[in-house]
């Protein structure tokens, strides 16, 4: 609950900059996704109603994509959010909704084919986005002229990226 509260506070503080900086908008979405992830992995998860579980699961699914977008927005000068980025987000969320509903239907019927395919696709996309984020942060390290940002890249790639890969795998 403390981590969720801090992430919510971070989102509120970033809200002031969301109009001027696309990185702040993406960071707010990522913070909300992390709150959803924390609630999904919490001890009272089974007590939540099905509609809330579905909402939280779908919130968790876009985190690797949001991590990739946030990394690019932070480390790439001149980054702009494009329509195809939003398309990726909508596609991931649609696949997530489909996965959640297919998995629930298959669990009640005993089948497991479509849910397994959707789950594998989501895992593959998650790993691809996290690796893409790490490569994006690492790739621009050498020509970066801001010393503090260059140091932050190394820390970011090793800590945040390593943790995200650990969670996804």
C-alpha positions as CSV (number, residue, x, y, z in Angstrom):
1,X,0.0,0.0,0.0
2,X,2.9,2.3,0.7
3,X,4.4,1.8,-2.7
4,X,1.0,2.3,-4.4
5,X,0.6,5.6,-2.4
6,X,4.0,6.8,-3.4
7,X,3.3,6.0,-7.1
8,X,0.0,7.8,-6.9
9,X,1.8,10.8,-5.4
10,X,4.3,10.7,-8.1
11,X,1.5,10.7,-10.7
12,X,-0.1,13.7,-9.1
13,X,3.2,15.6,-9.0
14,X,3.9,14.7,-12.7
15,X,0.4,15.8,-13.7
16,X,1.5,19.4,-13.6
17,X,4.1,18.7,-16.3
18,X,1.9,16.4,-18.4
19,X,0.8,19.2,-20.8
20,X,4.4,20.3,-21.6
21,X,6.3,17.0,-21.5
22,X,5.2,13.8,-23.1
23,X,7.6,11.9,-20.7
24,X,5.4,13.1,-17.8
25,X,2.2,11.8,-19.4
26,X,3.8,8.4,-20.1
27,X,5.3,8.3,-16.6
28,X,1.8,8.8,-15.1
29,X,0.4,6.0,-17.2
30,X,3.4,3.8,-16.1
31,X,2.8,4.7,-12.5
32,X,-0.8,3.7,-12.8
33,X,0.2,0.4,-14.4
34,X,2.7,-0.3,-11.6
35,X,-0.1,0.4,-9.0
36,X,-2.2,-2.2,-10.9
37,X,0.7,-4.6,-10.8
38,X,1.2,-4.2,-7.1
39,X,-2.5,-4.8,-6.5
40,X,-2.4,-7.9,-8.7
41,X,0.5,-9.4,-6.8
42,X,-0.9,-8.4,-3.4
43,X,-2.2,-10.8,-0.7
44,X,-5.8,-9.7,-1.0
45,X,-6.0,-10.3,-4.8
46,X,-8.4,-13.3,-4.5
47,X,-10.8,-11.1,-2.5
48,X,-11.3,-8.6,-5.3
49,X,-14.4,-8.9,-7.4
50,X,-14.0,-10.3,-11.0
51,X,-14.6,-6.9,-12.6
52,X,-11.8,-5.3,-10.5
53,X,-9.4,-8.2,-11.2
54,X,-10.0,-7.9,-14.9
55,X,-9.4,-4.1,-14.8
56,X,-6.2,-4.5,-12.8
57,X,-4.9,-7.3,-15.0
58,X,-5.4,-5.3,-18.1
59,X,-3.7,-2.4,-16.4
60,X,-0.7,-4.6,-15.7
61,X,-0.4,-5.9,-19.3
62,X,0.7,-2.6,-20.8
63,X,3.6,-2.0,-18.4
64,X,6.4,-3.3,-20.7
65,X,5.1,-1.1,-23.5
66,X,4.9,1.9,-21.2
67,X,8.4,1.1,-19.9
68,X,9.7,1.2,-23.5
69,X,7.9,4.4,-24.3
70,X,9.1,6.1,-21.1
71,X,12.7,5.0,-21.7
72,X,12.6,6.5,-25.2
73,X,10.9,9.7,-23.9
74,X,13.5,10.2,-21.2
75,X,16.6,9.3,-23.2
76,X,15.9,10.3,-26.8
77,X,15.9,14.0,-27.5
78,X,13.0,15.1,-29.6
79,X,10.9,12.0,-28.9
80,X,7.2,12.4,-29.9
81,X,4.3,10.2,-29.2
82,X,3.0,9.0,-32.5
83,X,-0.3,7.4,-33.6
84,X,1.4,4.0,-34.0
85,X,2.5,4.1,-30.4
86,X,-1.1,4.5,-29.4
87,X,-2.0,1.7,-31.8
88,X,0.5,-0.6,-30.0
89,X,-1.1,0.3,-26.7
90,X,-4.6,-0.4,-27.9
91,X,-3.4,-3.6,-29.5
92,X,-1.7,-4.8,-26.4
93,X,-4.8,-3.9,-24.3
94,X,-7.1,-5.7,-26.7
95,X,-4.9,-8.8,-26.6
96,X,-4.9,-8.5,-22.8
97,X,-8.7,-8.3,-22.6
98,X,-8.9,-11.3,-25.0
99,X,-6.4,-13.3,-22.9
100,X,-8.2,-12.6,-19.6
101,X,-11.6,-13.5,-21.0
102,X,-10.4,-16.6,-23.0
103,X,-8.4,-17.9,-20.0
104,X,-11.4,-17.6,-17.7
105,X,-13.7,-19.4,-20.3
106,X,-11.1,-22.1,-20.8
107,X,-10.6,-22.6,-17.1
108,X,-14.3,-23.3,-16.7
109,X,-14.4,-25.6,-19.8
110,X,-11.1,-27.4,-19.3
111,X,-9.6,-26.3,-22.6
112,X,-6.3,-24.4,-22.7
113,X,-5.2,-23.8,-26.3
114,X,-6.2,-20.2,-27.0
115,X,-5.3,-18.9,-23.6
116,X,-1.9,-20.5,-23.8
117,X,-1.3,-18.9,-27.2
118,X,-2.5,-15.5,-26.0
119,X,-0.3,-15.8,-22.8
120,X,2.7,-16.7,-24.9
121,X,2.2,-13.8,-27.2
122,X,1.9,-11.4,-24.3
123,X,5.1,-12.8,-22.7
124,X,7.0,-12.5,-26.0
125,X,5.8,-8.9,-26.5
126,X,6.7,-8.0,-22.9
127,X,10.2,-9.4,-23.3
128,X,10.6,-7.6,-26.6
129,X,9.5,-4.2,-25.2
130,X,11.8,-4.5,-22.1
131,X,14.8,-5.5,-24.2
132,X,13.9,-2.7,-26.7
133,X,13.9,-0.2,-23.8
134,X,17.2,-1.5,-22.5
135,X,18.8,-1.3,-25.9
136,X,17.4,2.2,-26.4
137,X,18.8,3.4,-23.1
138,X,22.2,1.7,-23.7
139,X,22.5,2.7,-27.4
140,X,22.5,6.4,-26.8
141,X,24.9,6.3,-23.8
142,X,28.1,7.1,-25.6
143,X,27.0,10.2,-27.5
144,X,25.1,11.7,-24.6
145,X,26.8,14.9,-23.5
146,X,25.1,15.3,-20.2
147,X,27.3,13.5,-17.7
148,X,24.6,13.0,-15.1
149,X,22.1,11.5,-17.7
150,X,24.9,9.2,-19.0
151,X,25.4,7.9,-15.4
152,X,21.7,7.5,-15.0
153,X,21.5,5.5,-18.2
154,X,23.8,2.9,-16.8
155,X,22.0,2.7,-13.5
156,X,18.6,2.6,-15.2
157,X,19.6,-0.1,-17.6
158,X,21.0,-2.3,-14.9
159,X,18.5,-1.9,-12.1
160,X,15.1,-1.1,-13.8
161,X,15.7,-3.2,-16.8
162,X,17.1,-6.2,-14.9
163,X,14.1,-6.1,-12.5
164,X,11.6,-5.8,-15.4
165,X,13.2,-8.8,-17.2
166,X,13.2,-10.8,-13.9
167,X,9.4,-10.1,-13.4
168,X,8.5,-10.8,-17.0
169,X,10.5,-14.0,-17.2
